[in-house]
């Protein structure tokens, strides 16, 4: 019995110790730790949130030096949540840092600039789509300076400064003034944390270059040859004169002098902003005289002579002109004053037979006076589809919507039709190897197979098809336009 009592005493003492130990653990304080999530997935537990943030900033010294910032932050998708647990196991800050580093880039504070523009669809004709460009900058000031520098490039620095500071010379008799300058499209600027793997602009100069030429631009050098002009160099390198002047700011106009062996830059622009300039212009334009044909039955067909020499007139034309990135996109006629009436040229011509053969030495201007050429026979970026191409004609605007379009020479109407791109258009066969092309008419005044006389009205100025405003797309071709073997010509070489 004595042994049994001793055994029971030992069991009671051991059980008490066990129960006291259990109660002690259940009454101890839990641990306040931090659980780390990356994209909602747990990657570890740490003692201190601030210690991880300090470690990220400490290890980001190279990033801080590169961008000139004071703090490096955790990547997007990282969350640190406080938890309460009795588990004493935690991860080292360094091990969590290495997991984050392998998975996602760290961030720095900056600004995201988003620019939204409505542009022509690259895939569907006559449709538009939203173009969104995003840029990351260290400060709002970097974007502001880059945007203003881009405006100065397309508007002209001196012109822009005069407009901005209200120092433009008022129009006395002729001249032009800028009435508005703006960047088309919606733009938003918001502060954000930028992943360091993104392109982050630290200077306005770098951003300006990409806003003008695009991020994937290429630059070539060209050595000026004897006989070169700026217009010739631009055309042969498939860029516009405006692009040449932007890439070579030391030249002030297309008439600037070049010298042999001079090195110039050939760069293709890809504007990421639409810089709009509205100009009110008052200019004196020469108006072409008309030719009066006096039929003489005593003269043989094909014989003619000038009875009265023609003299050009002079009109004072006022217009509102809209430029987008340096190119005219729309003209609104505001007025026209005749300063000098043209003197018509009187030609006496044999008329035994009305020919449908055009006279190669005498071409009729296809519009009324007061016109402006808005796009020349040159390489350019198509304002509708954004593609680089040869503009194989000239665009003539300024005479107003619905004004008449004239046949440039005698001939036969080969085409009088409509397409989504050309709108209402007419092609005339002059039966001497040459064809003329007239596009974007508001309506046509001829039909296929009809014989037309030089100077007769074949249609009216419009903006049907791919057009930014009322004008006539006027082309001269040797051979039927766009067929194999045919060749487009510069219409201005015929006048």
Phi and psi in degrees as a GROMACS rama.xvg file:
@    title "Ramachandran Plot"
@    xaxis  label "Phi"
@    yaxis  label "Psi"
@TYPE xy
-62.2728  -41.1345  UNK-2
-65.13  -38.8812  UNK-3
-64.552  -37.2769  UNK-4
-65.6399  -41.9185  UNK-5
-62.0336  -41.3701  UNK-6
-63.0241  -42.3359  UNK-7
-65.9521  -37.3004  UNK-8
-62.8128  -43.0251  UNK-9
-62.7748  -41.0064  UNK-10
-64.246  -40.4297  UNK-11
-65.4302  -42.611  UNK-12
-64.0505  -42.9066  UNK-13
-64.1767  -41.9463  UNK-14
-63.9513  -37.5024  UNK-15
-63.7901  -42.2171  UNK-16
-62.3101  -41.853  UNK-17
-61.9234  -47.4788  UNK-18
-65.4301  -40.6829  UNK-19
-63.346  -38.0549  UNK-20
-65.5048  -41.6978  UNK-21
-63.9297  -45.4275  UNK-22
-64.748  -32.3444  UNK-23
-65.8802  -42.0353  UNK-24
-66.712  -40.8859  UNK-25
-69.1496  -21.4751  UNK-26
-97.5966  0.0228157  UNK-27
-76.6058  157.344  UNK-28
-74.2706  135.999  UNK-29
-73.3017  165.1  UNK-30
-91.8168  136.628  UNK-31
-98.0535  101.66  UNK-32
-115.392  -176.606  UNK-33
-128.078  126.421  UNK-34
-93.5811  133.452  UNK-35
-105.424  125.849  UNK-36
-115.231  141.788  UNK-37
-127.932  114.507  UNK-38
53.8699  47.2544  UNK-39
68.1432  11.2814  UNK-40
-111.65  130.001  UNK-41
-70.2952  128.582  UNK-42
-117.075  -1.61463  UNK-43
157.939  177.384  UNK-44
-128.678  135.173  UNK-45
-128.826  162.249  UNK-46
-77.4577  -35.4268  UNK-47
-137.224  128.78  UNK-48
-66.2576  -43.3061  UNK-49
-65.5391  -32.5647  UNK-50
-65.2248  -36.6569  UNK-51
-69.2426  -42.2215  UNK-52
-62.5399  -41.0638  UNK-53
-65.5717  -39.5304  UNK-54
-65.6167  -42.8824  UNK-55
-58.83  -45.1458  UNK-56
-67.0182  -39.0689  UNK-57
-65.2957  -43.8714  UNK-58
-75.5093  -11.3954  UNK-59
-92.0397  27.686  UNK-60
-60.0163  -37.1032  UNK-61
-65.6965  -40.6639  UNK-62
-63.9755  -42.1627  UNK-63
-63.2935  -40.0218  UNK-64
-66.2526  -41.2548  UNK-65
-62.3968  -42.8381  UNK-66
-104.127  -4.14446  UNK-67
68.7793  35.3203  UNK-68
-111.147  166.187  UNK-69
-98.4033  -19.9673  UNK-70
-136.334  138.196  UNK-71
-111.437  136.502  UNK-72
-114.152  168.014  UNK-73
-64.2685  159.691  UNK-74
-74.8798  168.627  UNK-75
-63.1973  145.49  UNK-76
89.0577  -2.06776  UNK-77
-93.2747  128.151  UNK-78
-128.406  143.638  UNK-79
-126.519  114.039  UNK-80
-116.345  138.556  UNK-81
-74.985  135.659  UNK-82
-131.523  159.256  UNK-83
-118.605  125.685  UNK-84
-150.729  151.735  UNK-85
-87.39  -10.2396  UNK-86
-73.4888  126.401  UNK-87
-91.0321  0.254313  UNK-88
-80.1633  125.455  UNK-89
-133.068  160.74  UNK-90
-95.4244  155.465  UNK-91
-74.8222  148.177  UNK-92
-58.3093  -37.9228  UNK-93
-63.2408  -43.0981  UNK-94
-65.3462  -38.6934  UNK-95
-66.5689  -40.5439  UNK-96
-58.1963  -44.9125  UNK-97
-65.4617  -35.8017  UNK-98
-64.486  -42.8549  UNK-99
-64.0585  -44.6209  UNK-100
-59.8294  -38.027  UNK-101
-72.4309  -26.8873  UNK-102
-93.895  -41.7791  UNK-103
-143.935  153.166  UNK-104
-77.6464  148.645  UNK-105
-76.2303  170.941  UNK-106
-128.132  160.399  UNK-107
-131.284  158.743  UNK-108
-77.224  138.235  UNK-109
-168.19  -153.917  UNK-110
-133.263  140.079  UNK-111
-103.025  123.073  UNK-112
-104.146  122.348  UNK-113
-115.435  125.489  UNK-114
-117.857  122.5  UNK-115
-112.271  128.07  UNK-116
-134.146  148.773  UNK-117
-95.3258  119.924  UNK-118
-128.948  165.928  UNK-119
-65.2314  140.35  UNK-120
-66.4889  135.814  UNK-121
-77.5213  -15.4647  UNK-122
-114.695  -31.3313  UNK-123
-116.502  122.641  UNK-124
-66.6719  146.105  UNK-125
61.1818  19.6711  UNK-126
-124.541  157.361  UNK-127
-116.32  164.591  UNK-128
-145.717  161.104  UNK-129
-88.9242  127.503  UNK-130
-104.125  124.141  UNK-131
-118.839  122.854  UNK-132
-117.569  136.559  UNK-133
-120.909  137.709  UNK-134
-132.778  143.76  UNK-135
-113.502  127.524  UNK-136
-131.967  155.772  UNK-137
-74.6096  -26.5988  UNK-138
-147.641  156.103  UNK-139
-61.8953  -32.1103  UNK-140
-63.5503  -34.5658  UNK-141
-60.9219  -45.3557  UNK-142
-67.6773  -41.9385  UNK-143
-58.2109  -45.594  UNK-144
-65.5902  -40.3906  UNK-145
-66.532  -41.4731  UNK-146
-63.6013  -42.3173  UNK-147
-67.3084  -38.9848  UNK-148
-64.3542  -38.2815  UNK-149
-63.7998  -41.9296  UNK-150
-59.5816  -44.6509  UNK-151
-62.9636  -35.5495  UNK-152
-63.6935  -45.317  UNK-153
-85.2745  -23.3582  UNK-154
-94.396  -31.1493  UNK-155
103.083  124.628  UNK-156
-61.079  -46.9158  UNK-157
-64.5142  -42.7946  UNK-158
-62.1878  -42.5844  UNK-159
-67.1527  -43.3651  UNK-160
-62.9238  -40.07  UNK-161
-64.3215  -41.239  UNK-162
-65.3611  -47.2013  UNK-163
-63.5947  -36.7966  UNK-164
-98.3694  13.1333  UNK-165
55.527  44.4917  UNK-166
-116.643  18.0367  UNK-167
-71.1131  144.709  UNK-168
-74.3839  122.618  UNK-169
-61.2846  150.869  UNK-170
-76.5072  122.364  UNK-171
-92.3448  -68.4102  UNK-172
-111.71  -54.7707  UNK-173
-132.119  164.235  UNK-174
142.001  -169.072  UNK-175
-150.352  151.625  UNK-176
-135.409  146.274  UNK-177
-81.1987  127.645  UNK-178
-102.528  -17.3928  UNK-179
-163.529  145.065  UNK-180
-138.617  129.764  UNK-181
-158.298  163.139  UNK-182
-98.8827  119.909  UNK-183
-74.6254  147.327  UNK-184
102.909  165.071  UNK-185
-93.5892  137.672  UNK-186
-132.527  140.001  UNK-187
-127.472  144.458  UNK-188
-127.445  123.093  UNK-189
-135.189  145.203  UNK-190
-74.4538  139.071  UNK-191
-156.666  171.775  UNK-192
-99.7954  121.697  UNK-193
-101.136  126.402  UNK-194
-59.989  136.165  UNK-195
-72.0283  -6.05726  UNK-196
-80.8735  -13.6285  UNK-197
-76.1091  159.795  UNK-198
-78.2729  115.258  UNK-199
-112.788  120.755  UNK-200
-84.9664  125.296  UNK-201
-104.979  -6.56092  UNK-202
-139.683  146.728  UNK-203
-69.6001  -26.9699  UNK-204
-63.5763  -45.1557  UNK-205
-64.2907  -42.124  UNK-206
-66.9008  -39.3951  UNK-207
-58.0851  -45.9028  UNK-208
-57.0462  -46.3479  UNK-209
-71.7763  -28.9697  UNK-210
-69.4229  -28.5014  UNK-211
-91.1906  -45.2144  UNK-212
-106.076  -7.87807  UNK-213
84.1003  165.478  UNK-214
-77.6982  -20.2377  UNK-215
-111.745  32.957  UNK-216
-72.9554  153.888  UNK-217
-125.889  149.324  UNK-218
-125.666  132.333  UNK-219
-121.587  157.874  UNK-220
-106.03  147.034  UNK-221
-133.571  136.403  UNK-222
-98.7814  121.612  UNK-223
-63.0946  133.454  UNK-224
-105.146  162.863  UNK-225
-59.4991  131.536  UNK-226
90.8718  -5.87287  UNK-227
-70.7069  144.976  UNK-228
-124.601  165.419  UNK-229
-61.5943  -41.1926  UNK-230
-62.8502  -42.2676  UNK-231
-66.7355  -44.5071  UNK-232
-62.0394  -44.8515  UNK-233
-60.6531  -46.873  UNK-234
-63.3228  -45.7041  UNK-235
-67.4372  -21.2731  UNK-236
-104.882  13.7565  UNK-237
59.153  39.0006  UNK-238
-127.468  166.198  UNK-239
-86.125  164.178  UNK-240
-61.4933  -39.2319  UNK-241
-59.1815  -41.5629  UNK-242
-65.055  -38.9846  UNK-243
-60.3055  -45.1214  UNK-244
-67.7483  -34.0822  UNK-245
-66.3469  -41.7962  UNK-246
-74.3502  -20.8501  UNK-247
-129.626  73.2293  UNK-248
-63.6565  -10.6327  UNK-249
-70.6575  -15.8137  UNK-250
-96.9526  130.742  UNK-251
-92.6151  -20.123  UNK-252
-157.703  170.534  UNK-253
-66.6952  -12.6626  UNK-254
-95.0351  2.00973  UNK-255
-60.2131  146.539  UNK-256
-78.71  143.625  UNK-257
-115.912  161.449  UNK-258
-134.832  148.977  UNK-259
-56.3863  144.264  UNK-260
71.9606  4.54448  UNK-261
-70.7125  140.052  UNK-262
-98.2853  128.322  UNK-263
-124.823  164.716  UNK-264
-103.457  135.757  UNK-265
-113.615  107.489  UNK-266
-130.853  142.478  UNK-267
-98.8277  123.058  UNK-268
-78.2419  150.19  UNK-269
-142.339  73.1217  UNK-270
-58.6395  132.575  UNK-271
-98.6258  -7.83264  UNK-272
-121.241  152.623  UNK-273
-104.912  98.7643  UNK-274
-87.3928  116.347  UNK-275
-104.372  132.039  UNK-276
-125.713  125.398  UNK-277
-104.855  124.944  UNK-278
-122.542  131.907  UNK-279
-96.6353  121.92  UNK-280
-123.399  136.11  UNK-281
-125.545  112.061  UNK-282
-134.052  151.97  UNK-283
-90.6471  122.007  UNK-284
-114.947  132.823  UNK-285
-68.6892  138.843  UNK-286
-109.852  133.856  UNK-287
-69.6707  142.278  UNK-288
-80.4062  156.2  UNK-289
-94.0993  160.369  UNK-290
-106.788  125.442  UNK-291
-99.086  123.079  UNK-292
-97.9839  119.385  UNK-293
-99.2369  114.589  UNK-294
-75.3327  135.552  UNK-295
-132.361  108.018  UNK-296
-68.2405  -13.5487  UNK-297
-83.9245  -9.08791  UNK-298
-101.925  143.569  UNK-299
-72.009  151.516  UNK-300
-57.3894  131.188  UNK-301
97.5551  -15.4771  UNK-302
-89.9513  138.428  UNK-303
-160.876  159.989  UNK-304
-152.903  156.393  UNK-305
-82.802  117.7  UNK-306
-87.3168  -39.1244  UNK-307
-132.684  124.485  UNK-308
-72.0509  135.741  UNK-309
-81.387  152.015  UNK-310
-131.399  135.112  UNK-311
-70.9483  148.21  UNK-312
-94.122  -175.379  UNK-313
-140.296  125.469  UNK-314
-117.969  142.475  UNK-315
-97.646  113.147  UNK-316
-111.932  130.182  UNK-317
-112.637  138.363  UNK-318
-147.583  151.08  UNK-319
-98.1245  124.786  UNK-320
-119.777  128.232  UNK-321
-103.672  121.285  UNK-322
-107.355  137.271  UNK-323
-121.809  115.742  UNK-324
52.3238  43.172  UNK-325
86.3185  -5.83666  UNK-326
-111.177  138.161  UNK-327
-67.1713  127.858  UNK-328
-114.874  -17.9757  UNK-329
-159.036  141.868  UNK-330
-128.905  129.009  UNK-331
-112.272  111.698  UNK-332
-64.0894  134.554  UNK-333
-113.975  -23.0796  UNK-334
174.898  159.513  UNK-335
-147.771  126.718  UNK-336
-119.859  126.037  UNK-337
-80.5888  117.482  UNK-338
-90.1592  -33.7934  UNK-339
-148.889  125.803  UNK-340
-75.2787  140.766  UNK-341
-70.8361  151.223  UNK-342
-102.248  117.835  UNK-343
-66.5413  144.784  UNK-344
-87.2676  128.886  UNK-345
-104.435  120.693  UNK-346
-116.221  127.131  UNK-347
-94.1059  125.811  UNK-348
-138.001  139.486  UNK-349
-64.8213  136.543  UNK-350
-133.324  35.4134  UNK-351
-59.5143  -28.4751  UNK-352
-144.489  136.303  UNK-353
-82.5878  109.954  UNK-354
-79.3817  149.855  UNK-355
-106.216  18.6565  UNK-356
-103.311  125.728  UNK-357
-72.8509  147.544  UNK-358
-88.844  117.39  UNK-359
-64.2969  -23.7265  UNK-360
-92.469  -0.205336  UNK-361
-144.857  105.359  UNK-362
-114.327  137.223  UNK-363
-90.5581  134.486  UNK-364
-68.0325  134.38  UNK-365
-79.8582  -1.01329  UNK-366
-133.237  172.284  UNK-367
-69.0166  173.931  UNK-368
-72.8172  168.064  UNK-369
89.5196  10.3433  UNK-370
-78.6888  159.853  UNK-371
-135.785  134.364  UNK-372
-83.3537  115.687  UNK-373
-93.427  -20.6128  UNK-374
-149.105  125.219  UNK-375
-90.899  174.666  UNK-376
-73.1915  94.5188  UNK-377
-165.175  165.365  UNK-378
-75.461  141.383  UNK-379
-160.968  172.082  UNK-380
-90.7378  119.132  UNK-381
-59.7449  122.132  UNK-382
-68.1751  -12.4289  UNK-383
-94.066  -51.8461  UNK-384
-104.203  -3.07337  UNK-385
74.2644  9.12585  UNK-386
-93.9138  148.138  UNK-387
-81.4364  130.32  UNK-388
-160.345  165.143  UNK-389
-81.2704  121.033  UNK-390
-81.2398  100.897  UNK-391
-87.9589  32.545  UNK-392
-160.722  -170.955  UNK-393
-121.676  145.193  UNK-394
-101.003  124.607  UNK-395
-113.939  120.819  UNK-396
-130.9  178.861  UNK-397
101.583  -11.8147  UNK-398
-90.3332  -6.42968  UNK-399
98.5782  148.891  UNK-400
-61.7738  130.85  UNK-401
87.012  -1.42327  UNK-402
-71.8529  155.312  UNK-403
-72.1161  151.616  UNK-404
-116.023  131.552  UNK-405
-108.441  149.114  UNK-406
-67.4954  132.79  UNK-407
-76.1576  -17.7956  UNK-408
-165.432  168.367  UNK-409
-61.6107  148.718  UNK-410
172.04  -170.893  UNK-411
-118.844  132.728  UNK-412
-70.752  115.241  UNK-413
-89.5423  -36.2666  UNK-414
-138.587  133.735  UNK-415
-140.525  94.8197  UNK-416
-149.227  -169.071  UNK-417
-140.039  137.846  UNK-418
-136.324  163.443  UNK-419
-62.2243  -31.6528  UNK-420
-85.9046  -50.0433  UNK-421
-82.3296  -16.2083  UNK-422
66.4997  -147.98  UNK-423
-74.681  123.333  UNK-424
-142.853  156.292  UNK-425
-131.617  136.605  UNK-426
-119.636  127.713  UNK-427
-111.599  129.873  UNK-428
-92.8999  118.556  UNK-429
-91.2886  6.12021  UNK-430
57.0995  28.9251  UNK-431
-136.807  18.7852  UNK-432
99.0481  -18.3476  UNK-433
-104.044  147.571  UNK-434
-129.721  147.186  UNK-435
-117.616  150.69  UNK-436
-129.147  130.628  UNK-437
-131.22  115.373  UNK-438
-117.145  163.346  UNK-439
71.2141  25.6771  UNK-440
-63.3935  146.689  UNK-441
-69.2751  -38.3656  UNK-442
-158.255  158.56  UNK-443
-99.8294  154.878  UNK-444
-121.237  10.2192  UNK-445
-137.735  171.286  UNK-446
-135.838  161.658  UNK-447
-58.0307  137.559  UNK-448
90.6929  -9.33137  UNK-449
-77.0519  138.176  UNK-450
-85.1404  128.249  UNK-451
-119.275  148.996  UNK-452
-98.6025  152.764  UNK-453
-56.0028  126.037  UNK-454
89.3101  -3.53834  UNK-455
-77.904  150.752  UNK-456
-77.4822  119.625  UNK-457
-108.135  -10.0194  UNK-458
177.394  -168.165  UNK-459
-138.438  143.785  UNK-460
-60.232  134.709  UNK-461
-151.445  -165.023  UNK-462
-138.297  34.3952  UNK-463
-72.6394  156.296  UNK-464
74.9616  -150.751  UNK-465
-82.2355  94.6588  UNK-466
-147.903  141.278  UNK-467
-91.776  -6.95183  UNK-468
-179.324  173.45  UNK-469
-63.7989  123.47  UNK-470
-167.418  170.833  UNK-471
-115.266  128.467  UNK-472
-86.6473  106.379  UNK-473
-112.979  116.165  UNK-474
-125.714  151.34  UNK-475
-122.406  129.861  UNK-476
-126.407  146.341  UNK-477
-99.6752  109.051  UNK-478
97.8195  160.208  UNK-479
-62.795  129.604  UNK-480
-51.8402  131.053  UNK-481
70.9289  6.5539  UNK-482
-88.0567  156.996  UNK-483
-57.3122  130.755  UNK-484
92.8258  -15.2723  UNK-485
-78.614  158.81  UNK-486
-135.879  126.124  UNK-487
-73.3246  150.11  UNK-488
-122.634  157.131  UNK-489
-80.3314  111.298  UNK-490
-55.4042  -31.4781  UNK-491
-66.2231  -16.3822  UNK-492
-75.2618  -7.46212  UNK-493
-102.009  2.3289  UNK-494
